[in-house]
Amino acid sequence: MLLLAWRNIVRNARRSLITIAAVALGLAALLFLWGFNDGVHNSMMRNLQQVIIGSIQIHQQGFFRSPKLTRDIRRPDEVRAALRDFKGPVGWRLRAFALAAGDDASEGLVLLGVDPQRERGVTRIADKVSRGRFLAAGDATTCVLGLTTARNLGVEVGDDIVLLSEDRFGSLAADRFRLVGIIDSGEMGIDRGLAIVPLDYMQDWLSMQGRYSEAVLQTDRDGLEDITRRLRARLEPQGYEVLRWYDMYPVMKQWVDLENGFYYIFLGIVLLIVAAGIMNTVLMSMLERVREFGVMMALGCGRWRLAGIVVTESLMLGLIGTVLGTAAGLGLVAFFHQTGIDLSSQMDTIQRFYIDTVVRTEIDTDHLFNSVLAVLLAASVASLVPVWRVLRLQPVEAIHHV
């Protein structure tokens, strides 16, 4: 059957090549679009995790939805014991709310205490400092502000600001901090409404010695679910919450899922084109060979064997087109992964959504396999109409077919 199907394909090489080219072009375009889509989404998700929030956060139960100093990690040794097998970076933080005051203005913000050395290993927030420097070991009454917050307060690097907050017992705590760095990330939630101070000093200042509000973990996407599952099994019975990045910020993941849905619609359109093209080619080839099929049936060839030849022909056309299309599509993805697609002139404000202005294409394995298998499935479905026509052939009528 393979030999007969191949002979039928090369019998009308021009028609077969057009069909193969259509399949290959559609699949290559689809894989490139998937590569662009995944490149944007993956960079966006990586940036969100690496800039500030991490991949996983551990808090006392209920802290994320209602952050209070009284809902702190009071027994950090329990969390450290659960993290003993975790090989990635871990940062410890203290979070509270504060009122920041400059000479002529004030603004409410989130007060985040971090260990400068650990934070550099967990996130890239230090790389976002555009003026001055990030916190350093040994700092005490120093802070880093976002650009918008610094502008609203009317302060520059080297100026002093007053931070007013509440300590663990609910008493007011205020101190003067020197601004040592300004963050210009272009990202909402960082440039405005955030002040970063040294963790050790913040613990003493707010009567939180040896206490933390959260542990932040950084890991890759492949290990995220397994690590979360194991940590939840160990920590949730002890009163902790283990949250993935998209548990804390579900809008981002829902946006990605929505856009992926649109691409699956495009995949369906490509499949219709592929199935129609292959079905047309195989059906035309079958109609041209009706008399040939009649003779074969008269000589003892069964209808199902003839149907198998038609199916094999359809699958061979689909397989050749799929191989060529996959090679071309992955080649485009690899090329633009190296060179990148610069969109800075068209979308200079997209950084606020954690999207890089230079998109480097990359394709997720499941999107690649789903696309390839779907095209092969479409090639199989395309043979149903020709097969149905073959199964209805009568030898005598087929021999006399004009």
N, C-alpha and C positions, 0 to 999 in steps of 0.2 A: 504493500500500500504506500509506503514511503516513496519508493521509486516512481510509481504511477503518479502520485500527488506532485512530486517534483517535476516530472515531465509535463504535467498539466500546467504548472506554474510557468516554466520556461517556454511553453508553447506560444504563449502570448506575452513575451517579456515586457513589452512596453506597458501594457495594462497592469501587469504584476508590479513593475517598478513604481508606477504612479501610486498604487495602493500602499506599497511598502513605505514610500516617501511620505505619504499622508500620515500613516501611523507613526513613523519616526519623528516627523515634524511636530505632530500634536503632543507626543510624549515628551520630546525635548523641551518644548515650550512650557509644558506643565511642570516638569522638574525644575526648570529655571525659576518659574514663578514660586514654586514651593521653596526653592533655595533663597529667594529674596524674602519671602514671607517669614521663613524660619530664621533667617539672618537678623531681621528686624526684631522679631519676638524674642529670640534667645539673647540678643544683646540687651534688650530692654529688661528682661528678667534678671540677667546677670548684673546689670548696672544697679537695679533696685536693691538686690541683695548685697552687692559688694560696696556700695557707696555708704549705706548707713544702717540698714535693718538686719543684715545677715540672712542666712538661710533658715535658721531655727532660733527661736527664743524660748527661754525657760523662765517662768515667773511663778510666784505664789498664785494659787487658784483665784481667778477673778481680777488680777492686777491689770491685765491689758485693757479690759473694758472700763475699769474704774481704778486708775492709777492713784495709789495713796502710799505714803511712806510706811503706814502701819501694815500694809500688805507686802512686806519685804521677804526676801529669802533669808530666814532667820538661821537656818542650819545649812550653810553652803557646803559643809563637808558631805552631806547626803548627796547633793548634786555632783560634787567632784567625784564621789564614788561611782555614781551612775555613768560619769563621763570617762571613766578610767580606760575603757576600750576605744574611745573616740580618738582618732588620729589627727583630726583637723584642728585649726586654731579656735580658741575659745576666749572671749572677752567678757569681763565682768563690769557691769555698769550700775549707776544709781540715777534714777530719774525722778524729777519733781517739777513743780511749776513755780515760776518766779515772775516778779515785776522788775523790769530793767529800766533804769532812769539815767538819761544823759543830763546835759546842762539845761536843756529847754524842752525835753520830750521824754515820754515814758512808753513802754510797750510790754504787754504780757507775752511770755514765751515759755517754752519747755527748757528746763535746766537739765543738762545731761552730764553726769560725771563719768569720765573714762580714764583708764590707765593708758597714758600716751604710747607706751611701748607695745602693750597687748593690742591696742586698737589698730595700730599700723598692720598687724598681722591678720586682723579679722576683716577690716573694711579699708576702703580707699578714701575715706573722708579727709585724711591729711593731704592727699594729692589735690584736693579741690581748693586749698588755700591759695588765693591769688595775690594777697598782700600780707606782708609780715611772715609769720611762721605758725606752725601747729604747736600744740602743747609739748613740753619736753619734761623728762624726768627731773624732779626737784622743784618744779613749778608749784606755787601755792595760790596766791590771789591773782591768777591770770585767767583769761578767757578768750574764746574764739567765737565770733559772731558771723551770721550770714550777711551778705552784702546789703540786702534790703533792710534788715534790722539795723545795721550800722548806719545806713543812710537815714532811716526814720529817726534814729536817736541823735543824729548829727555828730557822730564820733568817727575818729580815724585811729589807725594803729598807733599805740602809745598813749592814747587818752584813757581816762578812768571812767568807769560806769559803776553805778550802785545796783546791786542785786538784792531784792527783798523776797524772802520765802518763808515757809513754816518748817520748823524742825519736827522731829518724830513725836514730840509731846504737844504739838499744836501751837507752840510759842513762835512769835515773829523772830526771824533771824535775818540780819542785813550785814552786808560787808561791801567794801570797795574793791573792784577788780580792775586790773590793767588789761586793756585790749591788746593782744599780741598778734592776732591774725584775723583776716576777713576771708570768708569762703564765698567764692563766686562760681557756683555750680550750674546756674541756670535751671535748677530743679525746684519745683514747688515744695514747700515744707522744710527745706534746708536753708535757703537764702533768707527766709523770713520765719521768725518764731522759734529759733533754736539758739541756745547758748551752750557752749561746751566748756567745762571747767575740769581741773584735775580731780580725780576720784578720791584720793586720800584726803585732800583738803575739804571736799564736799562732805565726806563722811564725818569729819570732826565738826564741821560747821553746823550740820543739821542733826547732830547727836545720833549718827548712824554708824558708829565705829564697828567695823567688822561685818557690816550688813550690806546687802546688795538688793537691787530691785529686779535685776534680770541677768541672765547669762546668755551670750550671743554666740552662736556657732556658725561657721562657714563650711559648706560642703558642696560637692558637685551634684548635679541633678540626678545622676544615676543612683547615688546612695541616699538621697533625701528621704524617700519613703521608708526604707528599711531602718535607717537611724531613728526616724521619728517613731516608728512602731516600737522599737526596742526601748527607747527612752520613755515613752508613754507607759509601757508595761511596768517599768521600774518606778517612775516618779509620780504618776497620777494617783496611785493609792496612798502616797504620802502627802497629798494636798498640793501638788504642783500642776501647772498647765504647760504643755509642750506644743508650741504653735509653729507651723511652717509659715514661710513668707506669705503664701497666698491664703492662709487662715487669717492673717492679720490684715492683708490688703487684697480681698477677693476680687475687687473691680478689675485689677490688672489681669488676673487669670481669666475672668469672664470675657474681657476684651479679646484676649488671645483666642479663646474658644470660639467666639463669635466670628472673628476673621477667618479662622480655620474652616468654619462652616461655609463661608462664601467660597473658599477655595475648593471645597468638596462639591459645591454646585458646579464650579467650572470643570472639575474632573468629570462630572456626569455629562456635561456638554461634549467634552473631548471623547468620552466613551461612545456617545451616540454617533459622532462623526466617524470614529474608528469602526464601529460595528456596521454602519451604513456602507462605508467604503469597501470593507472586506466582503460583506454580503453581496454587494453589486458585482464585485469581481468574480466571486465564486459562483454566483447564480448565472452570470453571463457565460462563464466557462462551462457550467453544467448544461445550459441550454444549447450550446454549440456542440455538445457531445451526446445528445440524446440518442442518436442512432448508434453511436459507439457503445453506450450503456445497454441499448437493446440487444446488440450482438453479444455482448459479454453475458447478459442474463440468459440469452438463448443457449450459450455454451456452458451454462451451469453456475455462473457467478451469482451469489445471492444478493438480495437487495441491501442487506445490512453491511455486506462487504463494500458495496458501492457507496453506501452512506459513510462508511469508515474512511473511504478515499476522500470524499468531499470534506469531512471534518478535518482530516489530516492536512488537506490543502489549506483550509482556512487557518488552522493552527500554525502551519509553517509560515504563511504570510504574516500572521500576527507576531510570531516569534522573531522572525528576521527584523520586522519593523521595530519590535520592542528592544532588541539588542542594539540596533543602530541608534534608536531614540534615547535609550539609557546612556549609551556612551557619549552621545552629543550633549545631552542634558547635564550629566555629571562633569563633562569637560567645561561647559559654561559655568557651572557652579564653582568648580575648582579655580578657573581663571579669575572670576570676579571675587572669589574669596581672597586671592592674593592681591589683586589690584584695587578692589573696593569700588563702590559706586558713590561718588561724591554728590550729596544732595544739599549741601550747605547753602547754596545760592537760592534754592527753592523753599527750603524749610529750615530757616535759621533759628526758629524758636522751638523745635521739636525736642531739644535737650531737656526741657522742663518735664517731658514725659519719659525721661530716662532712655531716650533713643539716640544713638550715635548719628551724627550727620553724614558720616561715611559708612555705608552699609556694606558689610562683607557677607556674601552669600554662604549659607551652610544649610544642609538638608538633613532633617531628622530621619532616622532609620525607618520608623513606622510609616512616614509619608512616602519614602522611596518605595518600600515594599508594597504598600497599598496601591500606589499608582501603577507599578509594573504588573502586579497580579490582576488589577482591574482591567488593564488593557488586554491581557491574555484571556481573561474571562469574557470580555467583549468579543474577542476573536472567536471564542467557542460559541457564544450565543449567535453570532453572525451566521454560523453554518446551519442554524435550525431550519430556516426557510428552504435553502437548497436541499437539505436532507429530507425534508417533508416532500418536496417534489420528486426526489429520487425514489422514495419509498412507495409512491403512488404510480410509478411507471409500470406499464404492461409491456412485455417483450415485443409482441407483434406490433402494437401501436408505436412503440419507440423505434423499431426498425424502419417503419414507414414514415417516421416523422420528417417533415420538411422544414 
